[in-house]
Amino acid sequence: MASDRRRGAFEADEGGVRSATPQREALRRVRRVRARGSRISHRDRTGDRGGARAVRHRLLALSPVDGRYADLVDDLRPHLSEFGYIRYRLLVEAEYLRALSEWGVAELEPGALQYLKSLPERFGPEEAEEVKAIEADVGHDVEAVVRFLKARLRSQGYARAAVWVHAGLTSEDVNSNAFSLALREVNEGVLVPELSRLCEELAELALREKATPMLARTHGKPAVPTTLGRELAYHAMRALEWIERLRGFKMPGKVSGAIGSYAGLMEVLGERTLEFVGRFLSSLGLEPVLVTKQVIPADRHSIYLHHLSSLSMALTDLARDLWLLSMLGYVSLEPTRVG
């Protein structure tokens, strides 16, 4: 009976979003007016396309990142786009439900665990557009993911599993972890490998040029002899220091409810709540942050961004030194384009 009351409460939370019909209808009217007033058709808007698709209309991009330099960030789109954010939200919801089942809290139908594991893996731009269509109706991004997941579970005959979706969670329990997972995948799957290859190339070049003499300068004036290899090795080691800090960085995660008090989770998990949260976040590869408010403290992510900023400064110094060496005639760059 207690579990029935809990399930009713979770459904009531979903119903609370449905009650805001006048506001949502007003929002839809505004969107329709804007769409009619635009010279660009709704279909051709790049923002309405799936986040993981190639940008078709680069001349309409608001930023050079998605325009002129779009090809350079293709590896980031599956993770840092709107599509990526939705997919990681779905992953958090699915893994949380799997954890509830494995913890013995939620009794799911046979096959539901495997389906929950495979759904985020098969999630693509078309599914993301389904979620966005739901969001346009309910006016809430996380609720749209919740309804999408419930609908998919019910369509596969997993009605019991659908009842437990989002049980005890608040939106930021999903958003914070989705953001951390996206950053982790970018860090470990894109940035660190690419930067490591850069350091390897610098190290090989430094070794090859270890005996190439050149005159060092201080305050812009001739100073003492050095070698090109030594100068390049300095930059390689400086960059490598920050790359190693990125390699070992643990992204933070939180599951603590609407204000960080664990009240909703205690209704589901009881006295084992903190143990469950710690194990669940660790299973996602995140560092559990157990004392929070509604959102995870921003300084946790800012530490990672500071590492990136420091690495950027190191690489900027490398680029500046190569420019100066080129100006002084010590090195030359092969032309790759006009100008």
Secondary structure, 3 states (H helix, E strand, C coil): CHHHHHHHHHHHHHHHHHCCHHHHHHHHHHHHHHHHHCCCCHHHCHHHCCCCCCCCCHHHCCCCCCCCCHHHHHHHHHHHCHHHHHHHHHHHHHHHHHHHHHCCCCCCCCCHHHHHHHHHHHCCHHHHHHHHHHHHHHCCHHHHHHHHHHHHHHHCCCHHHHHCCCCCCCHHHHHHHHHHHHHHHHHHHHHHHHHHHHHHHHHHHHHHCCCCEEEEEECCEEEEEEEHHHHHHHHHHHHHHHHHHHHCCCCEECCCCCCCCCHHHHHHHHHHHHHHHHHHHHHCCCEECCCCCCCCCHHHHHHHHHHHHHHHHHHHHHHHHHHHHHHHCCCCCCCCCCC
